[in-house]
Amino acid sequence: DEHSPATLASSLGAEDMVLTDLVAWHVPSISIFTLDTGRLNPETYDLLAKVQALYNPKLAQPIEIYYPQAEAIETYVCTHGIYAFYESIELRKGCCGIRKVEPLKRALFGKQAWITGLRRQQSGARTNLAEQEWDEGHDLTKFNPLIEWNETEVWEYVRAHEVPYNALHDKHYPSIGCAPCTRAITLGEDVRAGRWWWENEATKECGLHVKKTYGNL
């Protein structure tokens, strides 16, 4: 009520599926959006179709899908190559900027708050996040309601409420992003080890959840 209109940013990961289910059943007036980067796994598109069929009828408005600007992608690929993001951190963040950060800016335009499924245990970069904080990069309030949840609690909710989830989770993908930048992990590896595995831990963010987001591209 104090931060309307608010929106839930869903990556279609397990945490965001928990929040999608909660929004749909309890606060359907909150809008939900997701980003289609154009490089998602087939399993992710399969889940998106299930999510639309199950939750759209319950929500005040259908889940919105935001896409990157075609001209920006064409310029990037023609200039740097289709797999340039493997070559340097700068080129990888540039790709994330086009496919994720810029569409996010459009998705948040006109909103007073956004909600995420971030958890403190997911990575070292998220250790200091609060349940509620001011997002300078987007000039609005950011809520992380699952910040203190552990992985077990997330999956207990998913199973107890029969929430749909990405089939890649059953193939040892705890964290799922774009297909070329995500791999399965092995026993004992960190849950974020499969994201941008060729980089060190300190750089493993796409720009969506860092302070002053657009200045850090």
Backbone torsions as a table, in degrees:
resi	resn	phi	psi	omega
1	ASP	NA	-34.6	-177.4
2	GLU	-84.9	-12.9	-176.0
3	HIS	-130.5	40.6	-178.7
4	SER	-90.7	138.1	2.4
5	PRO	-84.1	140.3	177.5
6	ALA	-113.7	156.2	-178.4
7	THR	-141.6	147.2	176.5
8	LEU	-98.7	124.1	176.3
9	ALA	-91.5	112.8	-177.0
10	SER	-108.8	124.2	173.3
11	SER	-90.5	-0.5	-177.1
12	LEU	70.8	15.2	172.1
13	GLY	-76.3	173.5	-176.1
14	ALA	-59.2	-42.8	179.8
15	GLU	-62.3	-44.0	-179.3
16	ASP	-70.2	-26.2	174.6
17	MET	-69.9	-35.7	173.9
18	VAL	-59.8	-48.1	-178.6
19	LEU	-67.3	-37.1	176.8
20	THR	-59.8	-43.7	179.7
21	ASP	-63.8	-42.9	179.8
22	LEU	-65.3	-43.6	179.0
23	VAL	-62.6	-46.8	-176.1
24	ALA	-61.3	-38.1	-176.5
25	TRP	-88.3	-27.0	-171.0
26	HIS	-118.7	-33.1	179.6
27	VAL	-138.1	64.1	-174.7
28	PRO	-64.3	-9.1	177.9
29	SER	-74.6	-19.4	176.3
30	ILE	-73.1	127.9	-179.8
31	SER	-77.3	157.9	178.6
32	ILE	-130.2	138.0	175.3
33	PHE	-138.4	159.5	174.8
34	THR	-137.8	159.8	-179.8
35	LEU	-107.6	125.0	173.0
36	ASP	-100.6	103.6	-175.7
37	THR	-75.6	-12.8	-175.0
38	GLY	87.4	-1.9	-179.0
39	ARG	-128.1	27.4	-177.5
40	LEU	-80.5	159.0	177.1
41	ASN	-72.1	153.2	175.6
42	PRO	-56.2	-36.3	180.0
43	GLU	-62.8	-33.2	179.3
44	THR	-69.9	-40.7	176.8
45	TYR	-66.2	-35.6	176.5
46	ASP	-61.9	-42.5	179.1
47	LEU	-65.4	-41.9	-179.7
48	LEU	-57.8	-41.2	178.6
49	ALA	-62.9	-40.8	178.4
50	LYS	-65.7	-41.8	-179.4
51	VAL	-63.0	-43.7	178.9
52	GLN	-62.0	-43.7	-178.0
53	ALA	-67.1	-37.6	-175.7
54	LEU	-82.0	-43.4	-170.0
55	TYR	-100.9	-26.6	-178.8
56	ASN	-54.5	-41.5	179.7
57	PRO	-64.3	-22.2	-178.0
58	LYS	-88.8	-20.2	-174.5
59	LEU	-89.5	154.8	178.3
60	ALA	-65.0	-30.0	175.2
61	GLN	-143.9	150.4	-177.9
62	PRO	-61.0	153.2	175.6
63	ILE	-59.3	130.2	-178.4
64	GLU	-91.4	144.3	178.4
65	ILE	-119.7	126.1	179.4
66	TYR	-110.3	137.4	-176.8
67	TYR	-116.6	154.7	175.1
68	PRO	-69.3	159.6	177.5
69	GLN	-71.8	124.3	-175.3
70	ALA	-58.7	-41.8	-178.0
71	GLU	-64.1	-36.5	179.5
72	ALA	-66.5	-40.2	178.1
73	ILE	-66.0	-44.6	-179.5
74	GLU	-59.4	-44.2	-179.9
75	THR	-64.2	-44.3	-179.7
76	TYR	-61.2	-50.1	-177.0
77	VAL	-66.1	-42.4	-180.0
78	CYS	-66.8	-31.9	-178.3
79	THR	-82.9	-42.7	-171.2
80	HIS	-111.3	-22.2	-177.5
81	GLY	108.3	158.1	-173.6
82	ILE	-66.7	-30.1	-179.4
83	TYR	-116.0	33.4	-176.6
84	ALA	-62.2	-25.3	-176.8
85	PHE	-64.7	-16.6	175.9
86	TYR	-79.2	-15.0	-170.6
87	GLU	-83.6	-31.4	179.9
88	SER	-161.2	159.7	177.4
89	ILE	-63.7	-38.7	-179.2
90	GLU	-62.0	-44.0	179.8
91	LEU	-70.0	-34.5	178.0
92	ARG	-66.7	-44.5	178.6
93	LYS	-67.1	-31.0	175.6
94	GLY	-63.8	-40.7	177.4
95	CYS	-65.0	-45.6	177.6
96	CYS	-61.3	-35.8	179.3
97	GLY	-61.4	-41.5	-179.5
98	ILE	-74.3	-44.8	-171.9
99	ARG	-85.8	-22.3	-176.4
100	LYS	-124.3	-53.3	-170.0
101	VAL	-67.8	-46.1	179.9
102	GLU	-65.2	-44.6	175.9
103	PRO	-61.9	-35.4	177.3
104	LEU	-61.1	-40.5	179.2
105	LYS	-58.4	-42.0	178.0
106	ARG	-67.4	-38.3	-178.6
107	ALA	-65.9	-32.6	-177.0
108	LEU	-90.1	-7.1	-177.8
109	PHE	-59.1	128.3	178.6
110	GLY	84.3	-2.3	179.6
111	LYS	-91.0	154.0	177.0
112	GLN	-98.4	-19.0	180.0
113	ALA	-158.7	151.7	171.4
114	TRP	-129.8	150.5	-175.1
115	ILE	-115.5	136.2	179.8
116	THR	-128.5	166.2	177.4
117	GLY	-100.6	22.9	-179.1
118	LEU	-62.8	141.4	175.5
119	ARG	-125.1	145.7	-178.1
120	ARG	-61.4	-34.2	-176.1
121	GLN	-76.2	-7.4	-173.4
122	GLN	-69.9	-36.4	-179.7
123	SER	-164.5	160.8	178.8
124	GLY	-61.5	-31.5	-178.8
125	ALA	-68.4	-14.5	-177.1
126	ARG	-107.4	6.5	-176.6
127	THR	-60.2	-38.1	-173.9
128	ASN	-95.0	7.7	178.6
129	LEU	-68.9	148.1	179.1
130	ALA	-106.1	166.3	177.4
131	GLU	-65.9	-34.6	175.4
132	GLN	-134.9	132.6	-179.8
133	GLU	-152.9	162.5	177.4
134	TRP	-90.4	125.4	-179.8
135	ASP	-94.3	101.4	-178.2
136	GLU	-64.8	-37.1	-176.3
137	GLY	-63.0	-30.2	-178.0
138	HIS	-114.9	-2.9	176.0
139	ASP	59.9	47.3	175.9
140	LEU	-155.0	175.3	179.6
141	THR	-86.5	141.3	179.9
142	LYS	-118.9	131.8	178.6
143	PHE	-115.2	134.1	177.3
144	ASN	-122.9	74.2	-171.2
145	PRO	-64.8	-20.5	179.8
146	LEU	-99.3	15.5	-171.4
147	ILE	-55.6	-34.2	-178.2
148	GLU	-96.0	-2.8	-179.8
149	TRP	-70.8	148.2	171.8
150	ASN	-101.7	172.8	-175.7
151	GLU	-62.0	-38.1	179.9
152	THR	-60.7	-42.3	-179.9
153	GLU	-64.9	-37.6	178.0
154	VAL	-60.3	-49.9	-176.4
155	TRP	-73.1	-27.0	174.0
156	GLU	-63.5	-40.9	178.1
157	TYR	-66.4	-46.4	-178.7
158	VAL	-55.5	-46.7	-176.6
159	ARG	-74.4	-39.9	-178.4
160	ALA	-64.5	-33.4	-176.6
161	HIS	-106.5	8.5	177.6
162	GLU	52.3	48.2	179.8
163	VAL	-81.4	132.2	178.0
164	PRO	-65.1	148.6	178.9
165	TYR	-146.4	165.9	-176.6
166	ASN	-68.0	129.1	-179.5
167	ALA	-61.3	-20.8	178.8
168	LEU	-66.0	-23.3	177.4
169	HIS	-61.2	-32.7	178.9
170	ASP	-77.8	-5.8	178.6
171	LYS	-111.4	26.8	174.6
172	HIS	70.8	36.9	171.9
173	TYR	-111.2	88.2	-179.8
174	PRO	-72.5	-29.2	179.9
175	SER	-126.4	126.6	-171.9
176	ILE	-125.7	128.0	176.0
177	GLY	-131.0	-134.9	176.0
178	CYS	-69.7	146.8	-176.0
179	ALA	-57.0	-45.4	-178.3
180	PRO	-69.6	-15.0	-174.6
181	CYS	-112.0	12.9	-177.7
182	THR	-133.5	136.3	175.6
183	ARG	-138.4	165.4	174.8
184	ALA	-70.9	156.3	177.2
185	ILE	-111.4	163.8	178.7
186	THR	-102.6	166.6	-178.4
187	LEU	-56.0	128.0	177.9
188	GLY	95.6	-14.7	179.0
189	GLU	-75.5	153.5	176.1
190	ASP	-61.8	149.9	-176.6
191	VAL	-63.1	-22.3	179.4
192	ARG	-98.9	7.0	-176.5
193	ALA	-63.9	-24.4	-178.5
194	GLY	-85.2	-1.1	178.7
195	ARG	-101.3	125.0	178.6
196	TRP	45.9	52.1	-171.6
197	TRP	-62.6	-15.7	-179.8
198	TRP	-85.1	-4.2	179.2
199	GLU	-105.8	166.8	176.6
200	ASN	-84.7	166.8	-173.0
201	GLU	-57.7	-36.3	-173.8
202	ALA	-65.6	-23.3	-176.0
203	THR	-101.9	1.4	-172.1
204	LYS	-80.3	60.0	170.6
205	GLU	-138.1	148.7	-176.6
206	CYS	-92.7	-8.5	-178.6
207	GLY	109.5	-8.0	-179.5
208	LEU	-75.3	-30.4	-170.7
209	HIS	-127.4	40.6	174.8
210	VAL	-118.8	158.2	-178.5
211	LYS	-65.8	142.4	-179.3
212	LYS	48.0	58.6	-171.6
213	THR	-44.6	-52.4	-171.2
214	TYR	-75.4	-18.9	176.2
215	GLY	-81.1	-9.2	-176.4
216	ASN	-104.2	10.0	177.9
217	LEU	-71.8	NA	NA
